[in-house]
């Protein structure tokens, strides 16, 4: 257990829980590092068959932490690039984890939280959960998570949500493919257990190969993903230090509307 991540073994299942409920499980450096390490430990443990990822409290993850964003707004382009590469590594490791992964989406997911959901093999969410890829409202883009979100929901839906930044609900998340199922809050654990029941019936080697088969046929592999991550980290770093990115981040952190709002 760490401050940012709770790690629990229940039989052959590793349960990893984002543990910053006071800030809606938002990302900071510590959480990114802790979750990266927890995923690596689960991947390397032959006794672990499945990984379940969830959030503590009423939210799955609100994306970037405000204090972390404030620091990145003041950081250099190189520092922003290195920061983005750490988040990219987390997402890539989750995407290509050798064990089946389940996102237990217990509440809202925004920005990077949507990325975590998209990287999991199976995603089950509660009614009432809200989702958004709202980076454009800050003068930024969902660069690091973009390969995984596009793979999950398709190019057409991604184009709409990337440029609008609009909030959408759990039913829409299921319709476009981000979630596989939507259940009542009091039925979430039962739905997860049902999915674990089916996963327990499969051979672990076959499961690993089946997952890699699907990713390979879908046109993605770790080496290609890493090259894309480097380009996307450079993109978001450049935008964070650009005049529009600086203005958007400053407006967001000061809780005021940026200058471009209402100008269409």
Order of alpha helices (4+ residues) and beta strands (2+ residues): beta-beta-alpha-beta-beta-alpha-alpha-beta-beta-alpha-beta-beta-alpha-alpha-beta-alpha-beta-alpha-alpha-alpha-alpha
